[in-house]
């Protein structure tokens, strides 16, 4: 297994603060504020259209369809940090709609690692010790914006590890 593949759930630091007001630009040119989903669990996934894990888009959409009426938000954050994303928001949007029928919320192409990372990912690294090591890393936030768990690219979105955590949050 290559070093960049994070296969297990990462440890989340105890006492990590809840997500503050983070705003993302969207593929359509608008904005999404994470606090707009307050009270709802949110699965944030850094994605890429040209990655070997791109078929996980189907699982993300299925997860969203399965749980959205109960409150889950699945939020895709396309990134070219690993050189596997299209060059424009329009290309990403078309690819995702045509190939996967995605209707889940999506950010614009966003930096997720390093010093130029989006403030959410800086906060995630500093408060929870988690930084994406590849595309399709998944971070689950509870309804208060606290980090519950994070998984690497090899964890399927519909895996029991993820769905059990989502079910527990939705039951609260």
Secondary structure, 3 states (H helix, E strand, C coil): CCCCCCCCCCCCCCCCCCCCCCEEEECCCCEEEHHHHCCCCEEEEEECCCCCCCCHHHHHHHHHHHHHHHCCEEEEEECCCCCCCCCCHHHHHHHHHHHHCCCCCEECCCCCCCCCCCHHHHHHHHHHCCCCCCCCCEEEECCCCCEEEEECCCCCCCCHHHHHHHHHHHHC
